[in-house]
């Protein structure tokens, strides 16, 4: 399943996440700090959804209450809720 998510309160503009059998297969983040978003995407590919949420949820960006990793965790929570 490919899921498209529009993050809020961060520099990235879109996230495309492919999940199969509770495993993250591919993540593409449009916008944001390229090195960081590509790095985070590659690190969680192959990871179970729950583990990625646990690692990314609640990470702030500077003085912002959210970040691209936190928004990615929110997207993964939405995917999990839709598939259960």
GROMACS elastic network, one bead per residue, 0.5 to 0.9 nm:
[ bonds ]
;  ai    aj funct       b0    kb
    1    17     6  0.81988   500
    1    18     6  0.56021   500
    1    19     6  0.54153   500
    1    20     6  0.62789   500
    2    16     6  0.68269   500
    2    17     6  0.55782   500
    2    19     6  0.64334   500
    2    20     6  0.88172   500
    2    26     6  0.88720   500
    3    15     6  0.81151   500
    3    16     6  0.57220   500
    3    17     6  0.51511   500
    3    18     6  0.62326   500
    3    19     6  0.79505   500
    3    75     6  0.84488   500
    3    79     6  0.72824   500
    4    14     6  0.72287   500
    4    15     6  0.57595   500
    4    17     6  0.64626   500
    4    18     6  0.88910   500
    4    75     6  0.84475   500
    5    13     6  0.88775   500
    5    14     6  0.59259   500
    5    15     6  0.50837   500
    5    16     6  0.64125   500
    5    17     6  0.80254   500
    5    71     6  0.89589   500
    5    72     6  0.84578   500
    5    75     6  0.61978   500
    6    12     6  0.84852   500
    6    13     6  0.62334   500
    6    15     6  0.63385   500
    6    16     6  0.89727   500
    6    71     6  0.87804   500
    6    75     6  0.85107   500
    7    10     6  0.67389   500
    7    11     6  0.85321   500
    7    12     6  0.67779   500
    7    13     6  0.62314   500
    7    14     6  0.61945   500
    7    15     6  0.72516   500
    7    68     6  0.75905   500
    7    71     6  0.57665   500
    7    72     6  0.77859   500
    7    74     6  0.87129   500
    7    75     6  0.81088   500
    8    11     6  0.84244   500
    8    12     6  0.83699   500
    8    13     6  0.81030   500
    8    66     6  0.85170   500
    8    67     6  0.89650   500
    8    68     6  0.89562   500
    8    71     6  0.73003   500
    9    12     6  0.87412   500
    9    64     6  0.77637   500
    9    65     6  0.84631   500
    9    66     6  0.68666   500
    9    67     6  0.76096   500
    9    68     6  0.88446   500
    9    71     6  0.87126   500
   10    13     6  0.77899   500
   10    32     6  0.74286   500
   10    61     6  0.83085   500
   10    64     6  0.82178   500
   10    66     6  0.71614   500
   10    67     6  0.58653   500
   10    68     6  0.62010   500
   10    71     6  0.81070   500
   11    31     6  0.62360   500
   11    33     6  0.76745   500
   11    67     6  0.84227   500
   11    68     6  0.75937   500
   12    15     6  0.78674   500
   12    29     6  0.67717   500
   12    30     6  0.56653   500
   12    33     6  0.78148   500
   12    37     6  0.86181   500
   12    68     6  0.67303   500
   13    29     6  0.76903   500
   13    30     6  0.56410   500
   13    31     6  0.55594   500
   13    32     6  0.74976   500
   14    28     6  0.82239   500
   14    29     6  0.58954   500
   14    30     6  0.51278   500
   14    31     6  0.72779   500
   15    27     6  0.71359   500
   15    28     6  0.57016   500
   15    30     6  0.62664   500
   15    72     6  0.75663   500
   15    75     6  0.83040   500
   16    26     6  0.79846   500
   16    27     6  0.57249   500
   16    28     6  0.50842   500
   16    29     6  0.64780   500
   16    30     6  0.84369   500
   17    24     6  0.73703   500
   17    25     6  0.76836   500
   17    26     6  0.57906   500
   17    28     6  0.65153   500
   17    29     6  0.85946   500
   17    72     6  0.89295   500
   17    75     6  0.84227   500
   17    76     6  0.82618   500
   18    23     6  0.86342   500
   18    24     6  0.61377   500
   18    25     6  0.53717   500
   18    26     6  0.50188   500
   18    27     6  0.64205   500
   18    28     6  0.89079   500
   19    22     6  0.62602   500
   19    23     6  0.55373   500
   19    25     6  0.53765   500
   19    26     6  0.72008   500
   19    27     6  0.89750   500
   19    49     6  0.83533   500
   19    79     6  0.84231   500
   20    23     6  0.53201   500
   20    24     6  0.65928   500
   20    25     6  0.66468   500
   21    24     6  0.84553   500
   21    48     6  0.88111   500
   22    47     6  0.85310   500
   22    48     6  0.56915   500
   22    49     6  0.57709   500
   22    50     6  0.83143   500
   22    80     6  0.79519   500
   22    83     6  0.88865   500
   23    45     6  0.78036   500
   23    46     6  0.58548   500
   23    47     6  0.56336   500
   23    49     6  0.59976   500
   24    27     6  0.75938   500
   24    44     6  0.68682   500
   24    45     6  0.51679   500
   24    46     6  0.53102   500
   24    47     6  0.56372   500
   24    48     6  0.61962   500
   24    49     6  0.63669   500
   24    52     6  0.86950   500
   25    44     6  0.85713   500
   25    45     6  0.53088   500
   25    46     6  0.56768   500
   25    47     6  0.80470   500
   26    41     6  0.74342   500
   26    42     6  0.79525   500
   26    44     6  0.84962   500
   26    45     6  0.57190   500
   26    46     6  0.80861   500
   27    38     6  0.84659   500
   27    40     6  0.88701   500
   27    41     6  0.52723   500
   27    42     6  0.75115   500
   27    44     6  0.82195   500
   27    45     6  0.70566   500
   28    37     6  0.82913   500
   28    38     6  0.75916   500
   28    41     6  0.68169   500
   29    32     6  0.76935   500
   29    34     6  0.84574   500
   29    37     6  0.63133   500
   29    38     6  0.73018   500
   29    41     6  0.76546   500
   29    68     6  0.86921   500
   29    72     6  0.89997   500
   30    34     6  0.84072   500
   30    37     6  0.84858   500
   31    34     6  0.69178   500
   31    37     6  0.83228   500
   32    35     6  0.88212   500
   32    36     6  0.80289   500
   32    37     6  0.67306   500
   32    68     6  0.74363   500
   33    36     6  0.54890   500
   33    37     6  0.60172   500
   33    38     6  0.84509   500
   33    68     6  0.89535   500
   34    37     6  0.52580   500
   34    38     6  0.58953   500
   34    39     6  0.82218   500
   35    38     6  0.54207   500
   35    39     6  0.59547   500
   35    40     6  0.85875   500
   36    39     6  0.50248   500
   36    40     6  0.60527   500
   36    41     6  0.84434   500
   36    68     6  0.89021   500
   37    40     6  0.51925   500
   37    41     6  0.60338   500
   37    42     6  0.86156   500
   37    68     6  0.72593   500
   37    69     6  0.78659   500
   38    41     6  0.50427   500
   38    42     6  0.61799   500
   38    43     6  0.85688   500
   39    42     6  0.52785   500
   39    43     6  0.61332   500
   39    44     6  0.88231   500
   40    43     6  0.50901   500
   40    44     6  0.63737   500
   40    45     6  0.87503   500
   40    69     6  0.72304   500
   41    44     6  0.55883   500
   41    45     6  0.63600   500
   42    45     6  0.53292   500
   42    46     6  0.86591   500
   43    46     6  0.81731   500
   43    47     6  0.81033   500
   44    47     6  0.51887   500
   44    48     6  0.81511   500
   44    49     6  0.86868   500
   44    51     6  0.87779   500
   44    52     6  0.62383   500
   45    48     6  0.85490   500
   47    50     6  0.84432   500
   47    51     6  0.67436   500
   47    52     6  0.65123   500
   48    51     6  0.54643   500
   48    52     6  0.64550   500
   48    53     6  0.88302   500
   49    52     6  0.52672   500
   49    53     6  0.62280   500
   49    54     6  0.86563   500
   49    73     6  0.86887   500
   49    76     6  0.64686   500
   49    77     6  0.80576   500
   49    79     6  0.88177   500
   49    80     6  0.74874   500
   50    53     6  0.51408   500
   50    54     6  0.61412   500
   50    55     6  0.87243   500
   50    76     6  0.82657   500
   50    77     6  0.83045   500
   50    80     6  0.84979   500
   51    54     6  0.50712   500
   51    55     6  0.63147   500
   51    56     6  0.87209   500
   52    55     6  0.51820   500
   52    56     6  0.60567   500
   52    57     6  0.82185   500
   52    72     6  0.89084   500
   52    73     6  0.69562   500
   52    76     6  0.81046   500
   53    56     6  0.52698   500
   53    57     6  0.54731   500
   53    70     6  0.82776   500
   53    72     6  0.80320   500
   53    74     6  0.76919   500
   53    76     6  0.67310   500
   53    77     6  0.71895   500
   54    57     6  0.58919   500
   54    58     6  0.89962   500
   54    73     6  0.80025   500
   55    58     6  0.87179   500
   55    59     6  0.87069   500
   55    69     6  0.88812   500
   55    73     6  0.84015   500
   56    59     6  0.61176   500
   56    69     6  0.52956   500
   56    70     6  0.53988   500
   56    71     6  0.84693   500
   56    72     6  0.74374   500
   56    73     6  0.56834   500
   57    66     6  0.88919   500
   57    69     6  0.71108   500
   57    71     6  0.78538   500
   57    72     6  0.81337   500
   57    73     6  0.53186   500
   57    74     6  0.73300   500
   58    65     6  0.78847   500
   58    66     6  0.67088   500
   58    67     6  0.80893   500
   58    69     6  0.83117   500
   58    70     6  0.54633   500
   58    71     6  0.88171   500
   58    73     6  0.83962   500
   59    65     6  0.78498   500
   59    66     6  0.62696   500
   59    67     6  0.61273   500
   59    68     6  0.84464   500
   59    69     6  0.66364   500
   59    70     6  0.54180   500
   60    63     6  0.71759   500
   60    64     6  0.58229   500
   60    65     6  0.50801   500
   60    67     6  0.50948   500
   60    68     6  0.85912   500
   60    69     6  0.84833   500
   60    70     6  0.72236   500
   61    64     6  0.52273   500
   61    65     6  0.68864   500
   61    66     6  0.60305   500
   61    68     6  0.79508   500
   62    65     6  0.81792   500
   62    66     6  0.88938   500
   62    67     6  0.85541   500
   63    66     6  0.87040   500
   64    67     6  0.71072   500
   66    69     6  0.81050   500
   66    70     6  0.57207   500
   66    71     6  0.68555   500
   67    70     6  0.50230   500
   67    71     6  0.60673   500
   67    72     6  0.84668   500
   68    71     6  0.50261   500
   68    72     6  0.60725   500
   68    73     6  0.86394   500
   69    73     6  0.62869   500
   69    74     6  0.87344   500
   70    73     6  0.50199   500
   70    74     6  0.63521   500
   70    75     6  0.87328   500
   71    75     6  0.62373   500
   71    76     6  0.86279   500
   72    75     6  0.50083   500
   72    76     6  0.62050   500
   72    77     6  0.86370   500
   73    77     6  0.61828   500
   73    78     6  0.86888   500
   74    77     6  0.50413   500
   74    78     6  0.63533   500
   74    79     6  0.87469   500
   75    78     6  0.50995   500
   75    79     6  0.63157   500
   75    80     6  0.86734   500
   76    80     6  0.61117   500
   76    81     6  0.85950   500
   77    80     6  0.50157   500
   77    81     6  0.61700   500
   77    82     6  0.86576   500
   78    81     6  0.50969   500
   78    82     6  0.62337   500
   78    83     6  0.87288   500
   79    82     6  0.51526   500
   79    83     6  0.62617   500
   79    84     6  0.87435   500
   80    83     6  0.52793   500
   80    84     6  0.62395   500
   81    84     6  0.54238   500
